[in-house]
Amino acid sequence: MTALIKTMQQTSPRFVRCIKSNTEKLPLSFEAPNVLRQLKYAGVMEALRVRRAGYPNRLRYRAFLLQFRLMLG
């Protein structure tokens, strides 16, 4: 576990959310209510609302510093 945590701290992990487009696992079949439910449960819809309000989910330290440097005084 320690090795895993050490590896994760040295990287910038990216996460992929897998969304099932239909319950029958058929190609070219899309069930909108099912997809929307999965997006809501995964928190994707709330993250989009926050971003639309003008707040990015994450800023790297340097980007934050450059954006708000005038407030430093």
ZADO-1210 file (C-alpha; in nm, 4 decimals, padded with zeros to 6 digits):
<atoms>
<atom x="00.0000" y="00.0000" z="00.0000" code="MET" pos="1"/>
<atom x="00.2850" y="00.2371" z="00.0813" code="THR" pos="2"/>
<atom x="00.4407" y="00.1804" z="-00.2616" code="ALA" pos="3"/>
<atom x="00.1060" y="00.2502" z="-00.4300" code="LEU" pos="4"/>
<atom x="00.0570" y="00.5741" z="-00.2380" code="ILE" pos="5"/>
<atom x="00.4146" y="00.6816" z="-00.3161" code="LYS" pos="6"/>
<atom x="00.3599" y="00.6147" z="-00.6874" code="THR" pos="7"/>
<atom x="00.0322" y="00.8060" z="-00.6893" code="MET" pos="8"/>
<atom x="00.1919" y="01.1055" z="-00.5174" code="GLN" pos="9"/>
<atom x="00.4572" y="01.1221" z="-00.7905" code="GLN" pos="10"/>
<atom x="00.2047" y="01.1290" z="-01.0753" code="THR" pos="11"/>
<atom x="-00.0934" y="01.3297" z="-01.1937" code="SER" pos="12"/>
<atom x="-00.3601" y="01.0610" z="-01.2151" code="PRO" pos="13"/>
<atom x="-00.6492" y="01.0997" z="-01.4575" code="ARG" pos="14"/>
<atom x="-00.9708" y="00.9170" z="-01.4065" code="PHE" pos="15"/>
<atom x="-01.2017" y="00.7845" z="-01.6740" code="VAL" pos="16"/>
<atom x="-01.5660" y="00.7337" z="-01.5935" code="ARG" pos="17"/>
<atom x="-01.7297" y="00.4473" z="-01.7789" code="CYS" pos="18"/>
<atom x="-02.0948" y="00.5086" z="-01.8582" code="ILE" pos="19"/>
<atom x="-02.3149" y="00.2272" z="-01.9877" code="LYS" pos="20"/>
<atom x="-02.5251" y="00.3574" z="-02.2763" code="SER" pos="21"/>
<atom x="-02.7910" y="00.0862" z="-02.2388" code="ASN" pos="22"/>
<atom x="-02.8818" y="-00.1944" z="-02.0023" code="THR" pos="23"/>
<atom x="-02.8787" y="-00.4665" z="-02.2701" code="GLU" pos="24"/>
<atom x="-02.5185" y="-00.3872" z="-02.3761" code="LYS" pos="25"/>
<atom x="-02.6295" y="-00.3517" z="-02.7391" code="LEU" pos="26"/>
<atom x="-02.4276" y="-00.1514" z="-02.9923" code="PRO" pos="27"/>
<atom x="-02.5757" y="00.1769" z="-03.1166" code="LEU" pos="28"/>
<atom x="-02.8396" y="00.1768" z="-02.8410" code="SER" pos="29"/>
<atom x="-02.8693" y="00.4779" z="-02.6102" code="PHE" pos="30"/>
<atom x="-03.0976" y="00.5075" z="-02.3062" code="GLU" pos="31"/>
<atom x="-03.0870" y="00.8746" z="-02.2080" code="ALA" pos="32"/>
<atom x="-03.2506" y="00.8380" z="-01.8624" code="PRO" pos="33"/>
<atom x="-03.0061" y="00.5605" z="-01.7719" code="ASN" pos="34"/>
<atom x="-02.7048" y="00.7652" z="-01.8844" code="VAL" pos="35"/>
<atom x="-02.8268" y="01.0778" z="-01.7026" code="LEU" pos="36"/>
<atom x="-02.8779" y="00.8788" z="-01.3802" code="ARG" pos="37"/>
<atom x="-02.5204" y="00.7456" z="-01.3991" code="GLN" pos="38"/>
<atom x="-02.3817" y="01.0941" z="-01.4610" code="LEU" pos="39"/>
<atom x="-02.5731" y="01.2328" z="-01.1631" code="LYS" pos="40"/>
<atom x="-02.4598" y="00.9542" z="-00.9301" code="TYR" pos="41"/>
<atom x="-02.0970" y="00.9990" z="-01.0401" code="ALA" pos="42"/>
<atom x="-02.1131" y="01.3725" z="-00.9597" code="GLY" pos="43"/>
<atom x="-02.0462" y="01.4770" z="-01.3185" code="VAL" pos="44"/>
<atom x="-02.3595" y="01.6924" z="-01.3457" code="MET" pos="45"/>
<atom x="-02.2720" y="01.8848" z="-01.0285" code="GLU" pos="46"/>
<atom x="-01.9159" y="01.9414" z="-01.1511" code="ALA" pos="47"/>
<atom x="-02.0576" y="02.0830" z="-01.4748" code="LEU" pos="48"/>
<atom x="-02.2854" y="02.3194" z="-01.2809" code="ARG" pos="49"/>
<atom x="-01.9874" y="02.4443" z="-01.0804" code="VAL" pos="50"/>
<atom x="-01.7837" y="02.4992" z="-01.3979" code="ARG" pos="51"/>
<atom x="-02.0693" y="02.6838" z="-01.5685" code="ARG" pos="52"/>
<atom x="-02.0869" y="02.9153" z="-01.2677" code="ALA" pos="53"/>
<atom x="-01.7298" y="03.0182" z="-01.3465" code="GLY" pos="54"/>
<atom x="-01.5386" y="02.8059" z="-01.0975" code="TYR" pos="55"/>
<atom x="-01.2927" y="02.5560" z="-01.2432" code="PRO" pos="56"/>
<atom x="-01.2626" y="02.2285" z="-01.0545" code="ASN" pos="57"/>
<atom x="-00.8851" y="02.2471" z="-01.0211" code="ARG" pos="58"/>
<atom x="-00.6153" y="02.5019" z="-01.0841" code="LEU" pos="59"/>
<atom x="-00.2496" y="02.4170" z="-01.0770" code="ARG" pos="60"/>
<atom x="-00.0543" y="02.6287" z="-00.8281" code="TYR" pos="61"/>
<atom x="00.1241" y="02.8280" z="-01.0975" code="ARG" pos="62"/>
<atom x="-00.2006" y="02.9006" z="-01.2848" code="ALA" pos="63"/>
<atom x="-00.3647" y="03.0101" z="-00.9589" code="PHE" pos="64"/>
<atom x="-00.0706" y="03.2338" z="-00.8741" code="LEU" pos="65"/>
<atom x="-00.0706" y="03.3968" z="-01.2172" code="LEU" pos="66"/>
<atom x="-00.4459" y="03.4533" z="-01.2098" code="GLN" pos="67"/>
<atom x="-00.4606" y="03.6050" z="-00.8597" code="PHE" pos="68"/>
<atom x="-00.1170" y="03.7690" z="-00.8273" code="ARG" pos="69"/>
<atom x="-00.2679" y="04.1202" z="-00.8219" code="LEU" pos="70"/>
<atom x="-00.4421" y="04.0377" z="-00.4964" code="MET" pos="71"/>
<atom x="-00.1104" y="03.9708" z="-00.3220" code="LEU" pos="72"/>
<atom x="-00.0649" y="04.3397" z="-00.2582" code="GLY" pos="73"/>
</atoms>
